[in-house]
Amino acid sequence: MNLTCVNNLKRWGAFLAQAGLVLVLVVSAAAEAQCFKRSKEQACENWNGNKEFRCASSDKDVPTTQVAVRNRTGRDIRLRYDEWHSICGTPGGKVHSQEFTIPANGSTSFAQLSAGKSSAGPITCREGFIVECKNPDGSGVNCPEALSAQLEYFVGNQQ
């Protein structure tokens, strides 16, 4: 069985800390991680003139998604991952941004933040963007030329 475990408390704590909010939680150790079974995968689409990737999920029945990225080159690639949330069909907002370096021929995954609610209703669309890909010398590279990216959907708590 292919399981992925995510620690939502650490992820949300880091997000809230970036937003300047304080979070105090008392939780048992058993509640820290949730494990999910991969249900499907979909390729991320080339975006912004084939310079970037867009990984969009709008399946309300799949609460947990992650973006899996593989470096297909023999050199390190630096990138920025931006995440946006919205109610599908309406303008949204950036909720997370982080820079990463993926080692030569290596891979990494970005867990998309759980969708919540806005004042207008439940968040139904999550978009992850892989942007500003750079070689070790700082020169730019089109992300799809150096990387592959796919969105992975997970369902069900497997604890």
N, C-alpha and C positions, 0 to 999 in steps of 0.2 A: 504494500500500500504506500502510495506517495503522499507523505504528510509534510506540512509546513507549520511550524509553530511561530506565533507572533506574540510579542509582549506589548499589548496595547497600552499598558500603564506607562511604560518607559517612553514609548513613541509619543503619546499624548502629553506626558510631562515635559518632554523636550519641546514640543510644539507650543505648549502654553508658556513655557519659560521664554521662548523666542518672542512671544506676544506680550511679554511683560506681566504675565499673570502668575499668581502663586497658587499652587495646588497642594492640598494636604489630604492624603489618603491613608486609611488604615485598612489593609487588605491581607487576607491570609495568603500564604505562599502558593497554595493550590490554585488560587484565582489569577496568578500573574500571567500565565501563558494560555493561549487557546490554540489548539491544533486543528487544521483544516485539511481536507482532501482536495487535491486539484481536480476541478471538474471539466475545464476546457482551456484552450489557449487560442490566442488570435494575434496575428502579426500587427505590430504598430505600423502606422502609415507614414510615408515620407511627407514632410511638411515644409512650408516656407521655401518653395523652390528647390526641394530635395536637399536642403541644408540641415534639416532637423528631423526629429521624430515626434509624432503625436500618438499617444496611447490613450484612447477614450473608452470609458466603460459607463454604461447606462442601465445595466441589468439590476433592477431593485431586488431581485431574488438572490443575488450573489453579493453578500456583504463584504467579502474580503477579496482584494485583488492586489497583484504586485506586478511590477514591470521588471522583466528579466533582460539584462543587457550583456552581450558578449563582445569583447574586443577581438576583432578578426585580424589585427595587425601584429607585427613583431615589435611594437613600441608602445609605451604607456600612452593612454589617451585621457586627457582631462576634460570634464564636461560639467554642465549644470543641469540639475533636474528641477523643474518647476511644476507644481501641482495647482490646478484650478478646480473649483467646485461651482456648480450652478444648478438651477432648476432647468432641465433640458429646454432649449429654445429661447432662453433668456440670458442676458449678459451675466457673467459670473465674476469671481474674484480669485486672486492668487492666495492660497492658504499655506504654501510651503515652498521653500527654495533652498537647495543645498548643492555644494560643489563636491565632485568625486573625482578620483583618479582610478582608472581601471588598468591594471597591469597588462603588459603585452600578453596576448592570447588568453587573458583572464576573463572573469565574468563577475557580475554582482546583481543584486535585486533591490528594488525600491518598493517597499510596501506602501500602497496608496492609503491615505488616511481614511478612516471610516466616514461615510457620508452621514451628516446629521440633518438638522433642520435650520431653515432661515426664517426670517420674519414673514416671508412670502409662502412658506411651505417646506416640504421635505426636499433635501438635496437629491437630485436624481441623476446628475451627470458629473463624472470625475474625469479630468483630463490631465495626463502627465506629459510634459514636454521635455525632450532631451535636446539641449541647445548648447551653443558655444563650445563645440568640440575643438580641442587644441592638441597639437603635437607637444612633445617634451620641450621643444625650443620656443613654444608659445605661438607658433604659426597656426592659423586656423585650418581646419579640415572639415569637409562636409560629413556630418555624423553618419549618414547611411553608407558612406564609402569606407568607414573604419569600423563600424559597429553593426550588430544586428540587435533588434529589440522586439520583444513580444509581451503581450499582456496575458497574465495567468489568472484564472478565476478559481477561487476556493470556496467550498461550501461545507457546513456542518462542523460543530465542535466535536473533535475526536478524543477529548480527554477521558 
